[in-house]
Amino acid sequence: MSTQEAQDLTVRKSVVVDCSPDQAFELFTERIHSWWPHETHSPAEGLPESTTFEPRVGGRIYNTAGGKEVEWATVLAWEPPSRFVVDWHVTPGTPSTELEVRFVPEGDGTRVELEHRGWEAYGDDAADRHASYNDGWDTVLKPFVAAASSKEER
């Protein structure tokens, strides 16, 4: 077994937000455009006019920029307000990965558990891609936590 095969290439992140699972799920999905850090993490060129998360199995996540749609993902599982799973294909021409986000009651708030897996499909680039997304999800989740904990966003 190679070092790469032995390495766990699953990105796991967990944050606790000061709102209910219903509210956290709705913010993460229906209002993704309001908190996603498009300036640093967007597949569209420039800032998108909108980001859409279609709430159903087979639905898409996509940006609209300059009249063009740029797709990020396809919904594989849709179980509000507890979880969703998407086929993540932000970069055309590269393998897709799988992203699962769970919303678990914790005290008066919600623990949001993110698991991004399937990096093995990148072969020799798997460890680098995993590391990039491991850091990137920290950047993405920070404004989500701020929005979910803001009384104005709820």
LOVOVEX-874501 format. One record per residue (C-alpha): residue in one letter; x, y, z; chain. Coordinates in Angstrom, 2 decimals. Each point is the difference from the previous one (the first is absolute). Last residue first. Layout:
+--------+---------+---------+---------+--------+
| residu |       u |       v |       w | chaine |
+--------+---------+---------+---------+--------+
|      A |       X |       Y |       Z |      A |
...
+--------+---------+---------+---------+--------+
//
This chain:
+--------+---------+---------+---------+--------+
| residu |       u |       v |       w | chaine |
+--------+---------+---------+---------+--------+
|      R |  -32.21 |   34.85 |   10.87 |      A |
|      E |    2.60 |    2.10 |   -1.78 |      A |
|      E |   -0.60 |    3.03 |    2.29 |      A |
|      K |    0.45 |   -2.08 |    3.19 |      A |
|      S |    3.47 |   -0.91 |   -1.22 |      A |
|      S |    1.25 |   -3.45 |    1.04 |      A |
|      A |   -0.82 |   -1.62 |   -3.32 |      A |
|      A |    1.61 |    2.91 |   -1.90 |      A |
|      A |    3.23 |   -0.15 |    2.00 |      A |
|      V |    0.17 |   -3.80 |   -0.23 |      A |
|      F |   -0.59 |    0.17 |   -3.77 |      A |
|      P |    2.65 |    2.73 |   -0.31 |      A |
|      K |    2.60 |   -2.33 |    1.62 |      A |
|      L |   -1.13 |   -3.15 |   -1.84 |      A |
|      V |    1.50 |    0.98 |   -3.35 |      A |
|      T |    3.45 |    0.90 |    1.35 |      A |
|      D |    0.19 |   -3.20 |    2.07 |      A |
|      W |   -1.24 |   -1.92 |   -3.07 |      A |
|      G |    2.96 |    1.30 |   -1.98 |      A |
|      D |    2.65 |   -1.39 |    2.37 |      A |
|      N |   -1.22 |   -3.60 |   -0.34 |      A |
|      Y |   -0.84 |    0.75 |   -3.64 |      A |
|      S |    3.63 |    0.80 |   -0.82 |      A |
|      A |    1.32 |   -2.90 |    2.07 |      A |
|      H |   -2.31 |   -2.48 |   -1.76 |      A |
|      R |    1.01 |    1.32 |   -3.42 |      A |
|      D |    3.69 |   -0.34 |    0.91 |      A |
|      A |   -0.46 |   -3.52 |    1.39 |      A |
|      A |   -1.99 |   -1.14 |   -3.05 |      A |
|      D |    2.35 |    1.37 |   -2.69 |      A |
|      D |    1.66 |   -3.38 |   -0.65 |      A |
|      G |   -3.40 |   -1.63 |   -0.48 |      A |
|      Y |   -2.78 |    2.60 |   -0.08 |      A |
|      A |   -2.69 |   -2.65 |    0.48 |      A |
|      E |    1.39 |   -0.55 |    3.51 |      A |
|      W |   -1.59 |    3.35 |    0.94 |      A |
|      G |   -3.36 |   -1.71 |    0.45 |      A |
|      R |   -1.17 |    1.70 |    3.18 |      A |
|      H |   -1.22 |    3.32 |    1.42 |      A |
|      E |   -1.62 |   -0.39 |    3.42 |      A |
|      L |   -1.64 |    2.99 |    1.65 |      A |
|      E |   -1.59 |   -0.16 |    3.43 |      A |
|      V |   -2.16 |    2.94 |    1.09 |      A |
|      R |   -0.65 |   -0.12 |    3.75 |      A |
|      T |   -3.18 |    1.89 |    0.74 |      A |
|      G |   -1.04 |    2.27 |    2.84 |      A |
|      D |   -1.90 |    0.07 |    3.27 |      A |
|      G |    1.76 |   -3.17 |    1.18 |      A |
|      E |    1.30 |   -1.79 |   -3.09 |      A |
|      P |   -2.50 |   -0.95 |   -2.69 |      A |
|      V |    1.76 |   -1.61 |   -2.99 |      A |
|      F |    0.16 |    1.46 |   -3.52 |      A |
|      R |    1.91 |   -2.27 |   -2.41 |      A |
|      V |    1.93 |    1.04 |   -3.12 |      A |
|      E |    1.21 |   -2.60 |   -2.50 |      A |
|      L |    2.31 |    0.87 |   -2.88 |      A |
|      E |    1.00 |   -2.56 |   -2.62 |      A |
|      T |    2.80 |    0.43 |   -2.50 |      A |
|      S |    0.05 |    0.57 |   -3.76 |      A |
|      P |    3.03 |   -0.79 |   -2.14 |      A |
|      T |    1.52 |    2.87 |   -1.99 |      A |
|      G |   -0.99 |    1.33 |   -3.43 |      A |
|      P |   -2.22 |    2.76 |    1.35 |      A |
|      T |    0.99 |    1.27 |    3.46 |      A |
|      V |   -2.93 |    0.34 |    2.42 |      A |
|      H |   -1.18 |   -3.58 |   -0.28 |      A |
|      W |   -1.40 |   -0.90 |    3.42 |      A |
|      D |   -2.57 |   -2.83 |   -0.08 |      A |
|      V |   -2.23 |    1.14 |    2.84 |      A |
|      V |   -1.27 |   -1.40 |    3.29 |      A |
|      F |   -2.57 |    1.68 |    2.26 |      A |
|      R |   -0.76 |   -0.32 |    3.65 |      A |
|      S |   -2.30 |    0.46 |    3.03 |      A |
|      P |   -2.46 |    2.78 |   -0.86 |      A |
|      P |   -0.77 |   -1.02 |   -2.64 |      A |
|      E |    0.89 |   -3.38 |   -1.54 |      A |
|      W |    1.21 |    0.50 |   -3.60 |      A |
|      A |    2.43 |   -2.60 |   -1.34 |      A |
|      L |    1.90 |    0.03 |   -3.32 |      A |
|      V |   -0.20 |    3.75 |   -0.78 |      A |
|      T |    2.18 |    0.99 |   -2.97 |      A |
|      A |    2.97 |    2.34 |    0.41 |      A |
|      W |    1.89 |    3.09 |   -1.07 |      A |
|      E |   -1.74 |    1.18 |   -3.18 |      A |
|      V |    0.91 |    3.28 |   -1.71 |      A |
|      E |   -3.06 |    1.60 |   -1.57 |      A |
|      K |    0.61 |    2.83 |   -2.44 |      A |
|      G |   -1.87 |    3.33 |   -0.17 |      A |
|      G |    3.07 |    1.93 |    1.09 |      A |
|      A |    0.25 |   -2.11 |    3.13 |      A |
|      T |   -2.56 |   -2.49 |    1.27 |      A |
|      N |    1.42 |   -2.39 |    2.53 |      A |
|      Y |   -1.04 |   -3.63 |    0.38 |      A |
|      I |   -1.08 |   -2.69 |    2.42 |      A |
|      R |   -2.14 |   -2.54 |   -1.79 |      A |
|      G |   -3.08 |   -2.09 |    0.68 |      A |
|      G |   -0.02 |   -3.74 |   -0.75 |      A |
|      V |   -1.32 |   -0.75 |    3.49 |      A |
|      R |   -1.82 |    3.17 |    1.06 |      A |
|      P |    0.53 |    3.52 |    1.31 |      A |
|      E |    1.69 |    1.80 |   -2.95 |      A |
|      F |    2.86 |    2.00 |    1.52 |      A |
|      T |    0.36 |    3.23 |   -2.00 |      A |
|      T |    2.77 |    2.57 |    0.23 |      A |
|      S |   -0.65 |    3.45 |   -1.39 |      A |
|      E |    1.56 |    2.97 |   -1.77 |      A |
|      P |    3.35 |   -1.75 |    0.08 |      A |
|      L |    3.20 |    1.89 |    0.84 |      A |
|      G |    2.70 |   -0.33 |   -2.61 |      A |
|      E |    0.63 |   -3.14 |   -2.04 |      A |
|      A |   -2.23 |   -2.73 |    1.39 |      A |
|      P |    1.45 |   -2.95 |    1.94 |      A |
|      S |   -0.19 |    1.99 |    3.22 |      A |
|      H |    2.06 |   -0.16 |    3.17 |      A |
|      T |    2.01 |    3.18 |    0.66 |      A |
|      E |   -2.33 |    2.91 |   -0.77 |      A |
|      H |   -3.02 |   -2.30 |    0.06 |      A |
|      P |    0.29 |   -0.52 |    3.76 |      A |
|      W |   -3.42 |   -1.73 |    0.42 |      A |
|      W |   -2.19 |    1.94 |    2.47 |      A |
|      S |   -3.03 |    1.48 |   -1.77 |      A |
|      H |    0.31 |   -2.17 |   -3.14 |      A |
|      I |   -0.57 |   -3.17 |    2.04 |      A |
|      R |   -3.45 |    1.22 |    1.07 |      A |
|      E |   -2.06 |   -3.02 |   -1.02 |      A |
|      T |    2.70 |   -2.57 |    0.88 |      A |
|      F |    2.23 |    0.95 |    2.94 |      A |
|      L |   -2.51 |    2.50 |    1.42 |      A |
|      E |   -2.90 |   -2.48 |   -0.23 |      A |
|      F |    2.03 |   -2.77 |    1.64 |      A |
|      A |    1.14 |    2.31 |    2.82 |      A |
|      Q |   -3.55 |    1.23 |    0.63 |      A |
|      D |   -1.51 |   -3.48 |    0.07 |      A |
|      P |    2.91 |   -1.31 |    2.13 |      A |
|      S |   -0.74 |    2.78 |    2.53 |      A |
|      C |    2.27 |    2.99 |    0.53 |      A |
|      D |    3.22 |    0.94 |    1.82 |      A |
|      V |    2.45 |   -1.89 |   -2.18 |      A |
|      V |    2.40 |   -2.82 |    0.84 |      A |
|      V |    2.68 |   -0.92 |   -2.51 |      A |
|      S |    1.33 |   -3.35 |   -1.21 |      A |
|      K |    2.39 |   -0.67 |   -2.86 |      A |
|      R |    1.14 |   -3.26 |   -1.55 |      A |
|      V |    1.97 |   -0.22 |   -3.25 |      A |
|      T |    0.43 |   -3.63 |   -0.98 |      A |
|      L |    3.31 |   -1.11 |   -1.48 |      A |
|      D |    1.03 |   -2.31 |    2.82 |      A |
|      Q |    3.56 |   -1.04 |   -0.91 |      A |
|      A |    0.73 |   -3.71 |   -0.40 |      A |
|      E |   -0.63 |    0.10 |   -3.74 |      A |
|      Q |    2.32 |    3.01 |   -0.35 |      A |
|      T |    2.78 |   -1.69 |    1.98 |      A |
|      S |   -0.18 |   -2.96 |   -2.35 |      A |
|      M |   -1.44 |   -3.39 |    0.96 |      A |
+--------+---------+---------+---------+--------+
//
